[in-house]
Amino acid sequence: MFDKPILQIKNLSKQYGKGCLHCQNDGAQLERNFCPVCKTVYACKDISFDLHRGEILGIVGESGSGKSTLMKSLYFDEEVTSGEGYLIDYHEGKENIFSQSGQQLRWIRNTLLGMVYQNPMLGLKMDFSSISNIAEKQIAAGNRNVDNMVSRSYELLDKVNIPVDRSKEPPKNFSGGMQQRVQIAKALSSNPPILLLDEVTTGLDLSVQAAVLDLIKTIQREMQISMIVVSHDLAVIRMLADRTVVMLNGQIIEEGLTDQILEDPNHPYTQQLVYSLL
Ligand SMILES: Nc1ncnc2c1ncn2[C@@H]1O[C@H](COP(=O)(O)OP(=O)(O)OP(=O)(O)O)[C@@H](O)[C@H]1O
């Protein structure tokens, strides 16, 4: 079903702090992801996974397990401590994206990636019109044709079920669910092959959450875009993801087809997550 991965991540690590003789040793005793001696936080440790074209990969884990740090690293909001990443659409997957110049990183981010944050204030300018928020990403991706940008923005607003006659309104006028829809429209506006979604339904009412999840599924089906979906909620992952990675204390503890993980979880932490769904 799948060909060569569209994204490969190899041994990505992100630590906050320099580390010390105690925690740099293999098998060092950490308090979860934290060194009690030098206070370094190992937010992501040796993370490796592949993302295939057209699939949704779920990343699930409790608060503090490193999910957001991983997403921020993939979107270059955070600089990785070490590790490699290869995008098939960037130099045919032969260049490590994490060692590119700032200019190249901006290009990758603007054209090959879209990001939807849990907090819409991180993804949108709340005082600007929704249409200019969407156009901003198109401009960053090199688009200069105003008519094209306007028609693409209308098309996307329609796709995410925001009435086009509200396009001039700023996101601050909108409900939480609508703000997430504008973020999704913006993230899609440069037609990126990969969409990153970080806890996009957390904090929304259940019915609004269901509508946003439905929208994500529809977009994935219609646009065949690859997605990485992060959530602490296995129910969200169960609804969206083809394959799932389970994180704990900055590390991957289990991965596989979502159905398989739900039916036969191996790690005690995953078992606990699955049983909590029942
Ligand atoms: N700027 C920072 N400086 C120091 N530690 C940080 C920083 N950002 C994150 N951390 C730590 O990294 C670890 C992973 O945090 P992260 O936010 O990635 O977890 P998470 O799984 O996304 O949880 P949540 O959903 O609650 O944000 C946590 O221990 C957190 O305290």
PDBQT file of the ligand as one rigid body, heavy atoms in Angstrom, charges set to zero:
ROOT
HETATM    1  N1  LIG A 301      11.665  25.313  27.196  1.00  0.00    +0.000 N 
HETATM    2  C1  LIG A 301      11.759  24.280  28.051  1.00  0.00    +0.000 A 
HETATM    3  N2  LIG A 301      12.700  24.257  29.023  1.00  0.00    +0.000 NA
HETATM    4  C2  LIG A 301      12.824  23.216  29.864  1.00  0.00    +0.000 A 
HETATM    5  N3  LIG A 301      12.056  22.114  29.821  1.00  0.00    +0.000 NA
HETATM    6  C3  LIG A 301      11.095  22.066  28.875  1.00  0.00    +0.000 A 
HETATM    7  C4  LIG A 301      10.896  23.140  27.944  1.00  0.00    +0.000 A 
HETATM    8  N4  LIG A 301       9.879  22.793  27.124  1.00  0.00    +0.000 NA
HETATM    9  C5  LIG A 301       9.454  21.576  27.519  1.00  0.00    +0.000 A 
HETATM   10  N5  LIG A 301      10.190  21.143  28.566  1.00  0.00    +0.000 N 
HETATM   11  C6  LIG A 301      10.058  19.853  29.274  1.00  0.00    +0.000 C 
HETATM   12  O1  LIG A 301      10.129  18.832  28.297  1.00  0.00    +0.000 OA
HETATM   13  C7  LIG A 301       9.286  17.753  28.660  1.00  0.00    +0.000 C 
HETATM   14  C8  LIG A 301       8.365  17.440  27.524  1.00  0.00    +0.000 C 
HETATM   15  O2  LIG A 301       7.445  18.507  27.376  1.00  0.00    +0.000 OA
HETATM   16  P1  LIG A 301       6.347  18.544  26.213  1.00  0.00    +0.000 P 
HETATM   17  O3  LIG A 301       5.624  19.848  26.311  1.00  0.00    +0.000 OA
HETATM   18  O4  LIG A 301       6.983  18.179  24.934  1.00  0.00    +0.000 OA
HETATM   19  O5  LIG A 301       5.385  17.358  26.649  1.00  0.00    +0.000 OA
HETATM   20  P2  LIG A 301       3.958  16.974  26.102  1.00  0.00    +0.000 P 
HETATM   21  O6  LIG A 301       3.922  15.505  26.009  1.00  0.00    +0.000 OA
HETATM   22  O7  LIG A 301       3.675  17.746  24.864  1.00  0.00    +0.000 OA
HETATM   23  O8  LIG A 301       3.004  17.446  27.260  1.00  0.00    +0.000 OA
HETATM   24  P3  LIG A 301       1.903  18.620  27.227  1.00  0.00    +0.000 P 
HETATM   25  O9  LIG A 301       0.845  18.137  26.304  1.00  0.00    +0.000 OA
HETATM   26  O10 LIG A 301       1.474  18.742  28.642  1.00  0.00    +0.000 OA
HETATM   27  O11 LIG A 301       2.629  19.842  26.714  1.00  0.00    +0.000 OA
HETATM   28  C9  LIG A 301       8.552  18.174  29.929  1.00  0.00    +0.000 C 
HETATM   29  O12 LIG A 301       9.248  17.594  31.032  1.00  0.00    +0.000 OA
HETATM   30  C10 LIG A 301       8.698  19.679  29.926  1.00  0.00    +0.000 C 
HETATM   31  O13 LIG A 301       8.723  20.176  31.253  1.00  0.00    +0.000 OA
ENDROOT
TORSDOF 0
